[in-house]
Amino acid sequence: MPFCVQCGMEVNPADRFCSKCGAPANRTPQDSTATGGPTPAETPQETAGAQNGGPEPKYVGVGLRFLAQIFDAIPILIFWFIVGNRIAAATGGLKADGFDLKGIPALVLMLLTLAFIILYFTVLETWWHGQSLGKKILGIRVLTENGGQVSPGQSFLRNALRLVDGFMAYLVAAIFIWRSGKKQRLGDRLAGTVVVRKNTAFPR
């Protein structure tokens, strides 16, 4: 039931003016919750306060990261094939159906490929907003733990540690990710980085 804002007398909903003091028959603040007004919990101040923590970042687990690795393997395999053929042609390891390298030539190809892998991820993650080819295709990216852009040093460290994380077909990385609240592999933990959805938001 509405009340007069001047004298507090109960006013008939159909009346336009208070029958006691003649003031317009507006509702008093006490009646606002009963007529659909905002409850104390719905005030703008408290609503804003409830949002101060911000959304939880959308960390990426093993599945999407594995798929990204498949796409990233394409340029790596192209590099391995081209350089392998060049080395084989220079050392006599070139065959009709490909190349066959052993000893020092094989070691050189392995080291060059490892260097290319680290350089490939480091350059793209640093200059392509935290994304390699695979990450860009799948809409994920590498950021610092507080949502900032990764530095060249951070990207280099996390990718150099692929030598450990990649052991047993990345089983080591998967175990670290499964045991991490932020889904970080070893390289991420030491570099202070996380892999998240491209448009994820961080609390401020």
Stockholm file with secondary structure:
# STOCKHOLM 1.0

chainA/1-204         MPFCVQCGMEVNPADRFCSKCGAPANRTPQDSTATGGPTPAETPQETAGAQNGGPEPKYVGVGLRFLAQIFDAIPILIFWFIVGNRIAAATGGLKADGFDLKGIPALVLMLLTLAFIILYFTVLETWWHGQSLGKKILGIRVLTENGGQVSPGQSFLRNALRLVDGFMAYLVAAIFIWRSGKKQRLGDRLAGTVVVRKNTAFPR
#=GR chainA/1-204 SS CCBCTTTCCBCCTTCSBCTTTCCBCCCCGGGTTTTTCCCGGGSHHHHHHHTTTCCCCCBCCHHHHHHHHHHHHHHHHHHHHHHHHHHHHHHTCEETTEECCCHHHHHHHHHHHHHHHHHHHHHHHHHTTTCCHHHHHHTEEEEETTSCCCCHHHHHHHHHTHHHHTHHHHHHHHHHHHTCTTCCCHHHHHHTEEEEETTCCCCC
#=GC SS_cons         CCBCTTTCCBCCTTCSBCTTTCCBCCCCGGGTTTTTCCCGGGSHHHHHHHTTTCCCCCBCCHHHHHHHHHHHHHHHHHHHHHHHHHHHHHHTCEETTEECCCHHHHHHHHHHHHHHHHHHHHHHHHHTTTCCHHHHHHTEEEEETTSCCCCHHHHHHHHHTHHHHTHHHHHHHHHHHHTCTTCCCHHHHHHTEEEEETTCCCCC
//
